[in-house]
């Protein structure tokens, strides 16, 4: 199995480390999650385990939903 390197870690770790997000960060991550769900829905993909532990951050802080659960 080969996965993309995402040095930002999990969103859950960021929440646990920072505690509460400032309004701008909360809006950014909420919008990112909404866009990810919208994209998956458009592709007829149901992610059954969407939680902060499964949402990863790249080096710039952008959200990525892991594709390890997709089998082609």
C-alpha positions, -999 to 999 in steps of 0.1 A, spaced: 0 0 0 14 34 -9 0 66 7 6 103 1 28 119 27 7 144 47 29 161 72 1 181 88 -12 150 105 -48 144 116 -74 172 121 -81 155 154 -46 161 166 -49 198 156 -81 201 176 -66 184 206 -35 205 204 -51 239 198 -82 234 218 -107 259 203 -102 272 168 -104 309 160 -134 318 139 -115 320 107 -99 286 112 -132 270 122 -148 285 90 -119 272 69 -121 237 81 -159 236 81 -159 247 45 -132 222 36 -152 194 51 -183 205 33 -165 207 -1 -150 172 5 -184 157 13 -199 175 -17 -173 161 -40 -177 125 -27 -215 128 -30 -211 139 -66 -190 108 -73 -216 86 -56 -192 77 -28 -203 72 7 -176 76 33 -189 56 63 -162 67 88 -159 104 84 -144 118 117 -116 141 126 -92 111 129 -97 103 92 -93 139 80 -57 147 72 -39 180 67 -12 186 41 19 208 46 -1 240 39 -29 231 63 -55 221 36 -78 192 44 -76 159 26 -99 129 30 -78 97 28 -84 74 -1 -72 43 16 -108 31 19 -114 33 -18 -108 0 -37 -108 1 -74 
